[in-house]
Each structure stands twice: as structure tokens, then as C-alpha cells.
Amino acid sequence: MGNINDKGFYNSDKVGKIGEGRYLEKLDELKGEGKITDYMDLRDNDLCRLADIDVAVMTGGKTFTITDIERMILTRRHNKNCCLIDVKTDTVILSSNNVFLEWIAHNVPGCFGSTHADKWIYYGIDDRFQLKKSWSIDLKGLRSLITQEEINFSNCNANYCKKEGKENFAYRVDVGWLIEKGVAKEMDLV
């Protein structure tokens, strides 16, 4: 079966920057309102890019240095006052209602298989590149659903493709179901 979400990742750099830019604007607002302590844009950090982390959001009056954040990534020991975020922007979620959990992409770990993030901030945009909806998805909770086999071949749409020696594997999971399971919530970030 082909990957129906592939068509949604055209112009992926342009699409990704739309969501990332909006999320950074929202973090400025939250910081100004005193709802977060601070945040750090990590998109230019090599280790964070490899770990699929775009932003660190700091709360509880605590601040963290880039060294602190890199140590959290390397040891996988995260701090409750520093949430590591990967911002996703998708052109297909609005019509499919599916979050795409990519385990393998071209024989290497895909975004879900490789991320060290605590949460995804997931934006849905239309074909005019307008943000329409957003969700917060707890990745620890999502992985727990997989461990408990609530996400598997029989109850989720799985995409597997091996072509020209390149292997790809992902689950497509209904975002409404993730909300029911308590690992996602619709956000007012648009």
C-alpha cells in the first residue's frame, strides 16, 4: 500500500516553517502572559535536529541552558520543567484526520522512530498554506498505546512499502481516537 500522506509533504520545508513560526509566536505570547518561564529555539542545533526537537519550553520558574538540554537528549532523562517539542505541520491531517507515525523512512528511523521530543505540536494547514487546527500530542502516552498494543496492524492503518531497496513503515492513527485515549488534545494555537 502506498503512503497516502506523502502527497501532503510537498514543499516540506515551506510547510514546516509555517507551523514552527506560528508556534514560536504563540510561545512569545505565553511568555509575555507569564504562562511559561522561557523557551529556546533549537532548530539550528545539530544534536536537537538529529533528535527531532525544535523547541524547549521551560516552566515552573526554571531555566535551562543548551548544555542542560543536550544532556537530557543524550541521557533520555527529561525534566518536568523543560518540555522538548517537535513541531509538525501537515497538509493531509485536515482531510484524513490521521496522525502519521513514521517508524522507518528510506531504511532509517522515521520521525516517530527517532524523535526524543516529549510532545508534538501538530498543525493542520490547508492547500493555501493557512493554519486551520492544531493539536498537542503526548509522545510518552502515544508510545504507551503501542506498548499496550492498542496501536497495531489490526486496528490502525499501517503503511509498509519496500521499493528499490528502500523500506518505509508507518501507522496512520485517527487523531480523534488519540483524543479519546487522552494522549492528544486540540489546541487553540492557530
N, C-alpha and C positions, 0 to 999 in steps of 0.2 A: 504494500500500500504506500502511496506517495505521501509526502508530508504536506498536508493542506495549509499549514501555517507558513511554509516557505514563501508563498506569494506575498505575505504580509511583511517580509523583512527586506523588501527592496528599499534602496536608499537608506539602509540601516543606520548609517552614521547620522544622516539628517534627522531621521525619525527619533533616534536615541537622544540626540541633543535637545529635542523639543521637550521631552519628559524630564530630562536632567535639569534643564534650565528652569522649568516651572517648579520643580521640587526645591531647588536652591532658593528661588524667590519665596516659596512658602516657608522655608526654614528661616529666612531673614525676618519674615512676619512673626513667626513663632518666637524667635529670639527677642524681637522688639517688644512683644507682649509678655515676656518673662516666662513663657511656657517651656522653653528649653534653655539650658545654660549656654551652649555654643554648638557649633558644628564645624567640621573640617571637610573641605572638598578634596577628595583623594584620587581623582581621575588621572592625575599626572604622575602618581606614584607607581613605580614598576611592580612592586610586590602586591599592592592593592589591585592593580589592573589584572594581574595573574590570578588573584583570589576573587575576582568579580565583585569588588567593593568600590562603590562610587563616593560614598559619604559616611562619615562617622557623626552621629548625633549624640551630644552629651547632655545629661540631665542630672538632677539631684545636687546642683551646685558644684559638680565635679568637672574638671577639665583634664584632657589627655593630650600628650604630645604625639608626634608621629612615631617616635620610638615606642611609646606605650602601645599604640595601635598595631604596629608591625609585630611586636611581641605577642599580642593577642592572636594575631593571624597565625604566626608560626607555631604557637603552642596550642592553638584552638581553645584557649581559656579566655572566654569573653567576660566582660564586666557589665553588670546590670545597669550601670550609669553611662554606658557607651554602646549605643546600638549601631551595628555595622549594616549599612544599607546598600543594596544594589537596585538601581532604578531601571525598570523595564518599560519600554514603550512599544506597543503592539498595534498594528493596523487591522488585525483579524479578530481580536477578542470581542469587539462590539457586535459582530455578526455571528460568531461561533460560540460565544460565552465560555470559551476554553482557555485555560492557562496551559502553556506549553512547557512541560518538564523535560528538558533535553538532557539525556544521560550521556549519549555518545554523539559526537558530531565529527564526521570525517576521521574516524578512528581515534579521536582523543576525547577526553571528558568534555561534555557539553556544559552549558551554563548552569544547569541544575546539578550536574555531576561534579562540578568543580568549585562552585561558589562557597565562600567562607562567611557569607553575609548572614546576619540574624534575620533580616526581613527583606522582602522585595516590596518596593513601592511600584505598583504596576499601573501604567496609564494605557487607556484605550483611546486611540485617535482615529478620526475618520479619513476618508480619501482626500480631503482638503488639508490634512495635517492639523486639524483642530482637536484639542483635547476635549473629550466628552465625559469620561468616567475615570475613576481611579480606585484602587484597592490597596490595602496593606495585607501582605501575606506573611505569616509567621513560618519561617523555614524549618524550625525545630518541630513545630506541630505538623507540618507537611511531611517531614521525614518520618515522624512517628506513625502517620497514617500508612506509609509504605511499609515500615517495620511490622505493623499490626496487620499487614496485607489487606488493608481497606482500599488501597490503590494497587491494582494488579491487572494482568491481562484480561481477566474475565469481566471486570466491572468498569474498566476505563478504556478509552480508545487508545490503543498502542500503535505507534508507527515504527516499523522496522524496515530498513532498506539497506541492501548491500549492493553497490553498483560500482563497477570498475575498481574493485578492491577497497572501496570506502564504505565503512559501516556507520549507520546512523540509527539511533534508537531514542524514542521519546514517548511519554504519555501525554494525552490531551485530557485535562481534567476540568469538569464543569465548575466555574467559579461560584455559582450558586450553591453547589454541593459543598464546596470548601467553606463557604459562609455558614451553612448549616452545621458543619463539623467544628466550627469555632476556630479555624486556622486562618480565615480571611475575613476582612470587613471592608465594606465600601467606605471610601474616604471622601471628604469634601476638600479635595486639593486642586480641583480644576479651576 
